[in-house]
């Protein structure tokens, strides 16, 4: 028993040793981030870069030989040689290249600066709100968005809320609305993105029948009363005919006129024609009365929208009805239901980035950057600048003081120093925002500093993104090198081949045997899925029916039995059977490409030499390949490439595993 246990112990120990040894081999074979695979003169190329590019392109490679590591390494080395040559020729300094690369970098950078978690959350929230319509009223007491002493206004709105709950909204609305400092308005229906974000949020967070607590937007303090929440009815497109309730002809009665128009429609006249003739809505009448698509709450007429969404089937026309604008008849064009989140997501993402929600995304990003970077501000500087601001600032006539200590550090972000001069220029450019506003210099400086620091943090991130984000750096490097190579290849190979007339002719003369016409026949091919039809075609041809008359003889309006193809067919063409006999006359029946064919051959051209013009496209392509091969050979002679064999061995092991 003891012996058996000892044997098992030994076997287990050996197994563990073997596994550990195997793992150590794998680990030792892993390429380190700093491992240099090869050098081109004094420049190192990392093994990790080669592995990343190899793995990225592996599924795209159709040529199996290019999946071989050694073969792919040759391609990768040639790629690096071309990049080196492009820089030697200073193509990276060409204004056109710099402009195109900068535009791409700016566009790419945007994709990496957004806080995706916050954005995704806001997009999902927007979708959830977009499928719910809210009907609400509100009270607003205006307040300057820069005001800091807000308690009195807050308490006033709080009192108004209490009155609404006690007296009812309608009575309070009549009493307080003045359209100047206090607004009490019925808002009708709205959904996501129709109101400023803080208002939208307050409305969606308030229960039906309830009045929200006071909340602030850039307009002032509000309370919102929610009357109804209902599932969105989607989007509708309608056409309408309108008779305005404001007519120059005092004898014309809008209701009678719309009834007459409706009667003409019932008698069979086209809705679109009636709209063009009689509708008073000149913005739509020329288009047959067609509106742009709209959702509930978008038009400002609840009666019109209600009728539009009540119609069920495209083409259905309403009875005449009245709104605050006049009398209408509506025709339903189409209805579009609620989109799925996946379908709506791209549009919502764009809306979120353009909406005031973008400030939330930016604020979240700034908070992350404040933690990531070492930000050192200067509290004394803020006090100093509060004293620099004069009344001229609020007249947009302030200038930077000449005795400003411009070089003094205002704030630092890691190793970047922003000076008094930098902040003073920011203040100078922003003074229009405070034109004729009654705010203290302390508010101006504090708000300006907040905005200045945010913009500088985001700028610092953009400037250093290539060092901070490896994925961004890889993508940018690929585009940078790829753009360089395109310009280089265009200059060294493509244009050289197409513009070098003498070189092209010399290449053609030296390689004429590559550019030959195969055996060809000129004539007409008749094709059919039915062998009997083709045999009858042959019979008709032998009886004297012309080639031109065959299709009309065998086809009708109800049936396409034969298709004719007239061309110069070359041996090897897809249309030509492999066993085709090259001789004049009517051929036998061939079964090819799942159909039956007969050829009427008028001429036979045996194998012959192509002229340079006839073969120009292929000759240019081959000549380009020759130029590139010679050029690559010259680059290998110009630059010294040294491969690290040990690292290459690790690369092969890692790829194999």
ChimeraX attribute file (.defattr): number of C-alpha atoms within 10 A of each C-alpha:
attribute: neighborCount
match mode: 1-to-1
recipient: residues
	/A:1	6
	/A:2	7
	/A:3	8
	/A:4	9
	/A:5	10
	/A:6	11
	/A:7	12
	/A:8	12
	/A:9	12
	/A:10	12
	/A:11	12
	/A:12	12
	/A:13	12
	/A:14	12
	/A:15	12
	/A:16	12
	/A:17	12
	/A:18	12
	/A:19	12
	/A:20	12
	/A:21	12
	/A:22	12
	/A:23	12
	/A:24	12
	/A:25	12
	/A:26	14
	/A:27	11
	/A:28	13
	/A:29	18
	/A:30	17
	/A:31	22
	/A:32	14
	/A:33	10
	/A:34	10
	/A:35	19
	/A:36	21
	/A:37	24
	/A:38	19
	/A:39	18
	/A:40	17
	/A:41	13
	/A:42	9
	/A:43	12
	/A:44	14
	/A:45	18
	/A:46	18
	/A:47	21
	/A:48	17
	/A:49	14
	/A:50	19
	/A:51	18
	/A:52	12
	/A:53	13
	/A:54	19
	/A:55	12
	/A:56	11
	/A:57	12
	/A:58	14
	/A:59	9
	/A:60	8
	/A:61	12
	/A:62	9
	/A:63	8
	/A:64	8
	/A:65	11
	/A:66	17
	/A:67	17
	/A:68	11
	/A:69	18
	/A:70	13
	/A:71	11
	/A:72	16
	/A:73	19
	/A:74	12
	/A:75	13
	/A:76	15
	/A:77	19
	/A:78	16
	/A:79	16
	/A:80	18
	/A:81	20
	/A:82	21
	/A:83	21
	/A:84	20
	/A:85	18
	/A:86	19
	/A:87	15
	/A:88	10
	/A:89	12
	/A:90	11
	/A:91	19
	/A:92	19
	/A:93	11
	/A:94	12
	/A:95	10
	/A:96	11
	/A:97	16
	/A:98	14
	/A:99	12
	/A:100	12
	/A:101	18
	/A:102	13
	/A:103	12
	/A:104	14
	/A:105	17
	/A:106	11
	/A:107	11
	/A:108	14
	/A:109	18
	/A:110	10
	/A:111	11
	/A:112	15
	/A:113	15
	/A:114	16
	/A:115	17
	/A:116	13
	/A:117	11
	/A:118	16
	/A:119	20
	/A:120	16
	/A:121	10
	/A:122	20
	/A:123	24
	/A:124	16
	/A:125	13
	/A:126	20
	/A:127	18
	/A:128	12
	/A:129	19
	/A:130	22
	/A:131	19
	/A:132	18
	/A:133	23
	/A:134	27
	/A:135	19
	/A:136	21
	/A:137	21
	/A:138	21
	/A:139	25
	/A:140	24
	/A:141	23
	/A:142	18
	/A:143	20
	/A:144	14
	/A:145	11
	/A:146	15
	/A:147	13
	/A:148	11
	/A:149	9
	/A:150	13
	/A:151	9
	/A:152	9
	/A:153	17
	/A:154	20
	/A:155	13
	/A:156	13
	/A:157	23
	/A:158	18
	/A:159	12
	/A:160	22
	/A:161	25
	/A:162	13
	/A:163	14
	/A:164	19
	/A:165	14
	/A:166	10
	/A:167	11
	/A:168	12
	/A:169	22
	/A:170	13
	/A:171	11
	/A:172	18
	/A:173	20
	/A:174	11
	/A:175	10
	/A:176	15
	/A:177	16
	/A:178	11
	/A:179	11
	/A:180	8
	/A:181	12
	/A:182	19
	/A:183	17
	/A:184	23
	/A:185	18
	/A:186	16
	/A:187	16
	/A:188	18
	/A:189	24
	/A:190	23
	/A:191	23
	/A:192	21
	/A:193	17
	/A:194	13
	/A:195	12
	/A:196	15
	/A:197	15
	/A:198	14
	/A:199	19
	/A:200	18
	/A:201	14
	/A:202	21
	/A:203	27
	/A:204	17
	/A:205	11
	/A:206	15
	/A:207	15
	/A:208	16
	/A:209	13
	/A:210	14
	/A:211	23
	/A:212	19
	/A:213	17
	/A:214	22
	/A:215	17
	/A:216	19
	/A:217	16
	/A:218	12
	/A:219	13
	/A:220	21
	/A:221	24
	/A:222	27
	/A:223	25
	/A:224	26
	/A:225	26
	/A:226	23
	/A:227	16
	/A:228	14
	/A:229	19
	/A:230	11
	/A:231	12
	/A:232	18
	/A:233	17
	/A:234	18
	/A:235	16
	/A:236	21
	/A:237	19
	/A:238	23
	/A:239	25
	/A:240	25
	/A:241	29
	/A:242	29
	/A:243	23
	/A:244	20
	/A:245	17
	/A:246	13
	/A:247	12
	/A:248	7
	/A:249	7
	/A:250	7
	/A:251	7
	/A:252	12
	/A:253	14
	/A:254	19
	/A:255	17
	/A:256	12
	/A:257	15
	/A:258	25
	/A:259	17
	/A:260	12
	/A:261	23
	/A:262	21
	/A:263	12
	/A:264	14
	/A:265	16
	/A:266	12
	/A:267	9
	/A:268	8
	/A:269	13
	/A:270	12
	/A:271	24
	/A:272	20
	/A:273	16
	/A:274	19
	/A:275	25
	/A:276	18
	/A:277	14
	/A:278	16
	/A:279	25
	/A:280	21
	/A:281	17
	/A:282	13
	/A:283	11
	/A:284	19
	/A:285	23
	/A:286	15
	/A:287	14
	/A:288	19
	/A:289	26
	/A:290	21
	/A:291	16
	/A:292	9
	/A:293	14
	/A:294	17
	/A:295	19
	/A:296	24
	/A:297	19
	/A:298	15
	/A:299	11
	/A:300	14
	/A:301	15
	/A:302	16
	/A:303	12
	/A:304	22
	/A:305	17
	/A:306	12
	/A:307	16
	/A:308	25
	/A:309	18
	/A:310	12
	/A:311	20
	/A:312	12
	/A:313	12
	/A:314	13
	/A:315	15
	/A:316	13
	/A:317	22
	/A:318	17
	/A:319	12
	/A:320	16
	/A:321	17
	/A:322	18
	/A:323	14
	/A:324	12
	/A:325	14
	/A:326	16
	/A:327	22
	/A:328	24
	/A:329	26
	/A:330	24
	/A:331	24
	/A:332	23
	/A:333	19
	/A:334	17
	/A:335	20
	/A:336	13
	/A:337	11
	/A:338	15
	/A:339	14
	/A:340	10
	/A:341	13
	/A:342	8
	/A:343	10
	/A:344	15
	/A:345	17
	/A:346	11
	/A:347	10
	/A:348	21
	/A:349	17
	/A:350	11
	/A:351	16
	/A:352	20
	/A:353	18
	/A:354	11
	/A:355	14
	/A:356	14
	/A:357	21
	/A:358	17
	/A:359	13
	/A:360	17
	/A:361	21
	/A:362	20
	/A:363	14
	/A:364	16
	/A:365	19
	/A:366	20
	/A:367	12
	/A:368	12
	/A:369	18
	/A:370	14
	/A:371	9
	/A:372	10
	/A:373	15
	/A:374	12
	/A:375	16
	/A:376	13
	/A:377	15
	/A:378	11
	/A:379	10
	/A:380	9
	/A:381	16
	/A:382	16
	/A:383	14
	/A:384	12
	/A:385	19
	/A:386	16
	/A:387	11
	/A:388	17
	/A:389	20
	/A:390	13
	/A:391	12
	/A:392	13
	/A:393	23
	/A:394	19
	/A:395	14
	/A:396	17
	/A:397	13
	/A:398	17
	/A:399	17
	/A:400	13
	/A:401	11
	/A:402	7
	/A:403	6
	/A:404	13
	/A:405	11
	/A:406	15
	/A:407	12
	/A:408	14
	/A:409	17
	/A:410	21
	/A:411	21
	/A:412	18
	/A:413	18
	/A:414	12
	/A:415	9
	/A:416	11
	/A:417	15
	/A:418	18
	/A:419	16
	/A:420	20
	/A:421	17
	/A:422	17
	/A:423	21
	/A:424	19
	/A:425	12
	/A:426	15
	/A:427	22
	/A:428	15
	/A:429	13
	/A:430	15
	/A:431	19
	/A:432	15
	/A:433	12
	/A:434	15
	/A:435	14
	/A:436	13
	/A:437	14
	/A:438	11
	/A:439	14
	/A:440	14
	/A:441	19
	/A:442	15
	/A:443	14
	/A:444	20
	/A:445	23
	/A:446	15
	/A:447	13
	/A:448	17
	/A:449	17
	/A:450	10
	/A:451	13
	/A:452	16
	/A:453	21
	/A:454	19
	/A:455	14
	/A:456	16
	/A:457	20
	/A:458	16
	/A:459	12
	/A:460	16
	/A:461	19
	/A:462	17
	/A:463	12
	/A:464	11
	/A:465	17
	/A:466	17
	/A:467	10
	/A:468	12
	/A:469	11
	/A:470	11
	/A:471	12
	/A:472	18
	/A:473	14
	/A:474	15
	/A:475	13
	/A:476	18
	/A:477	13
	/A:478	13
	/A:479	15
	/A:480	20
	/A:481	18
	/A:482	14
	/A:483	17
	/A:484	24
	/A:485	21
	/A:486	13
	/A:487	16
	/A:488	19
	/A:489	16
	/A:490	13
	/A:491	12
	/A:492	15
	/A:493	18
	/A:494	20
	/A:495	12
	/A:496	18
	/A:497	24
	/A:498	17
	/A:499	11
	/A:500	13
	/A:501	11
	/A:502	10
	/A:503	14
	/A:504	21
	/A:505	16
	/A:506	12
	/A:507	16
	/A:508	22
	/A:509	12
	/A:510	10
	/A:511	12
	/A:512	15
	/A:513	11
	/A:514	14
	/A:515	18
	/A:516	14
	/A:517	17
	/A:518	17
	/A:519	15
	/A:520	21
	/A:521	24
	/A:522	18
	/A:523	20
	/A:524	20
	/A:525	22
	/A:526	22
	/A:527	24
	/A:528	20
	/A:529	15
	/A:530	13
	/A:531	16
	/A:532	11
	/A:533	18
	/A:534	24
	/A:535	16
	/A:536	12
	/A:537	24
	/A:538	21
	/A:539	12
	/A:540	17
	/A:541	16
	/A:542	11
	/A:543	9
	/A:544	8
	/A:545	14
	/A:546	11
	/A:547	17
	/A:548	10
	/A:549	11
	/A:550	18
	/A:551	17
	/A:552	11
	/A:553	13
	/A:554	17
	/A:555	13
	/A:556	10
	/A:557	6
	/A:558	6
	/A:559	8
	/A:560	12
	/A:561	16
	/A:562	22
	/A:563	14
	/A:564	17
	/A:565	12
	/A:566	14
	/A:567	11
	/A:568	15
	/A:569	21
	/A:570	19
	/A:571	19
	/A:572	12
	/A:573	11
	/A:574	11
	/A:575	14
	/A:576	19
	/A:577	15
	/A:578	12
	/A:579	8
	/A:580	12
	/A:581	10
	/A:582	17
	/A:583	15
	/A:584	15
	/A:585	12
	/A:586	17
	/A:587	17
	/A:588	15
	/A:589	16
	/A:590	19
	/A:591	15
	/A:592	14
	/A:593	12
	/A:594	8
	/A:595	13
	/A:596	20
	/A:597	29
	/A:598	21
	/A:599	25
	/A:600	21
	/A:601	20
	/A:602	14
	/A:603	15
	/A:604	16
	/A:605	16
	/A:606	13
	/A:607	13
	/A:608	13
	/A:609	14
	/A:610	16
	/A:611	14
	/A:612	17
	/A:613	8
	/A:614	13
	/A:615	17
	/A:616	17
	/A:617	12
	/A:618	14
	/A:619	23
	/A:620	22
	/A:621	14
	/A:622	18
	/A:623	24
	/A:624	21
	/A:625	15
	/A:626	15
	/A:627	17
	/A:628	17
	/A:629	13
	/A:630	11
	/A:631	15
	/A:632	16
	/A:633	12
	/A:634	11
	/A:635	16
	/A:636	15
	/A:637	10
	/A:638	12
	/A:639	15
	/A:640	12
	/A:641	17
	/A:642	12
	/A:643	15
	/A:644	14
	/A:645	11
	/A:646	12
	/A:647	20
	/A:648	20
	/A:649	13
	/A:650	20
	/A:651	23
	/A:652	17
	/A:653	16
	/A:654	16
	/A:655	12
	/A:656	8
	/A:657	9
